[in-house]
Amino acid sequence: MDIGINEQDRQDIAHGLSRLLADTYTLYLKTHNFHWNVTGPMFNTLHLMFETQYNELSLAVDLIAERIRALGHFAPGSYADYAKLTAIAEACGVPKAEEMLAQLVDGHEILCRTARSIFPLAERAADEPTADLLTQRLQVHEKTAWMLRSMLDK
């Protein structure tokens, strides 16, 4: 494979993207869980908002996995793989709506930090497609974290 990025750089970037994929999938699962189980006076608002968010995350996992494949590596695809790679904690039980919001803010902020940690690898390798993907993901996660944070009045 010769796409202008050496094997070591492709491997390092693919590993970083694997962490991003694991974080994204874990947040997808958590958001979908909260969509199903939210209760309280903000039920309809949160139920619909969480649906929009998990649909966006579902599309993102495909984009991230396909970028890993384009770099010549296999994408992780099991809960066991994701559990080893993610920095996002699973939800235990069914938290109250406000705690759901707080956990999702935390998840989106973690995704921002994970994406930012990959930039130096992509920049060193002049991997513009990965840098573009990371920029797009950061825009989504920063905006979503802000919107969720605003619902917590913080």
N, C-alpha and C positions, 0 to 999 in steps of 0.2 A: 504494500500500500504506500503510495507516494502522493499525498495531498499537500505537501509543503510544510508539514508539521512532523517532527521526528517522533519516533515511537515512545520515548520516555515522556515527552510533553503530552502526547495524546493519552498516554496511560494516566498521567497525573490529572489532566483535565477530566477524563472519564471518571476517575475516582471522585473528584470533587462534584461532578454532575450526578454521580450515584448517590452522594449524600443529599444533594438538592432534591433528587427524585424521591428518596426515602422520606425526607421532611415533607415534601409536597403530598405524597400519598398518605402519610400519617395524618396530616392536617385535613386532607380530603375526607378520610374516614371519620375523624373527630367532628368535622363540620356536618357531615351527613348524619351522624349519630345525634348531634344536637338538633338538627332539622326535625328528625323523627320525634324527639323526646322533650322538646321545649314546652313549658307550660307557663301560665300566668297571664297578666294583663297585656303583655306585649306579644302574645303568642303569634298572632297573624303576621305582624311586622317581622318578627325574628324568623318565623317559619319560612316566609318568602325570601328574606334576605339570605338566610343560610342556604336555601336552595340555589340562589344565584351564585353564591360563593362556591358551593361544592361542584356546581357545573363547570365553573371556570377552572377550578383545580383539576377536575377530571380531564379537561382538554390539555392542561399544562403537563400532566404526567406523560402524555403521549409525545408532546414536543421535546421534553427533556430526554426521554428514553430514546427517541429517534436520533437526537444529537449524539448520544453516547454511541449508538450503532454507527452513525456516520463517521465517528472517530475510530472505528474498527474494534470496538469492545462490546461485550454483552452487557445489557442493562439488567440490574437486579430486579427480580419480579416475585419475591415471596415475602410473606410476613416475617419469616426468620431473617431474611436479608435486611429488610427495612428496620427491624428491631435493632440490629447491630449498627446500622448506619445513621439512624435518625437522632436528632437532638430534641425532638418534641415528645413530651410525655403523653401517654395514653390517658384518656379520661376514665376515671374510676367512678362507677355508679352513674347517677343522673344528677348533676349539679343544678342549682337554681339558675335561672336565666342570666342574672348578673354575673355569676361565676363562669357560665358558658362564654359570655362576651369577653371576660378577662382572659380566659384560657385561649380564646381565638386571637386576641390581641397579641398575647405572648407567642403563639404559633407563627403568626405573620411576621413578627419582629425577628424570631429565630430564622425564618426563611430569608429575611433581608440579610442577616449576618452571614448565613451560609452562602448566599449568592455573592456577597461582597468578598468572601474569602477565596472565591474561585477567580476573580478578576485578575490578580497578578499572574496566575498561571496562563490564562487566555492571552493577556497582553504580552507576556514574555514570548509566547509562541506565535504571535500575530494571528490569533484565532478569532477573527472578526465575527464569524457566525455565532460562536459561543458567547462572545462579549455582547452581541446584540440580544441573544436570548436572555442573558443575565440582566441586561438593562430593562427589557420588557417585563421580566419577572419582578424586578425591584419596583417598577412603576405600579404594578398591580398590588404587591404586598404592602408597600408603603401607604397607598391610598386606602386599601381595605383596613389596615391597622388604624389609620386615622378615623375612618368612619365608625369602626367598632368602638374605639376609644371615646369618640364623641357621644356615643350612646351611654357610656359610663360616666359622662360629664367630668372627664379627666383631661 
